[in-house]
Structure formats: C-alpha cells, structure tokens
Amino acid sequence: MPTLLTSAQTRFLRGQAHDLKAMLQVGGKGVTDALIAEIDLALEHHELIKVKVGAEDREARDTLISDLAERTGAALVQRIGHTAVLYRPSKDKRQIVLPRA
C-alpha cells in the first residue's frame, strides 16, 4: 500500500531531501527483485532516499520511478531529471516526524 502525503508533508520532505546524495541507481537491467530488496532496506533504515534512474527516455524514467514507488510501497516525493526522492515511514523506528495533515 503506497504512502499518501499531503502537500505540506511533501514540501517538508523535499526540504529534508535537498542535501541527500543518491543512494541507489537503476541501471540497464531495470527494476529487479534485488533492487527492490535494496530499496526496501534503505527505506527501512533511512525513510527518505534518492534514487538515480539511468533511462534516457523520459517516459521510460517515469515508468521505472512509478514502478519503484509502487513495488516498495513508498511515496514519490519529488522527481527531477534522473533523480527521484522516495519516502516510506520505518516500521521499527521512525526518524522523520511529518507535519500534521
């Protein structure tokens, strides 16, 4: 189930993600089960991550990014060029406190 965010929460998370570096990169093989497992692990540990998508075609990038968000249950906070910001609250220990809806 994807995470739903209000516009205020999205703005807050975009500000938090500003200084982050891309943790993972989607390569030529596309979205694999191993990549989804790595993103799940990164989201559980960090809650907010940047992922770089290497597809040249804009439509292919959008498809890959939406597929990543859907398969990990994360919310797409922002997409700029080849980089997407994903957020999913941790099940064990939440680090990011979102503004109220």
Summary of the structure (lengths in Angstrom):
residues: 101
radius of gyration: 12.8
end to end distance: 18.5
largest distance: 39.2
contacts: 277
relative contact order: 0.26
helix: 40%
strand: 22%
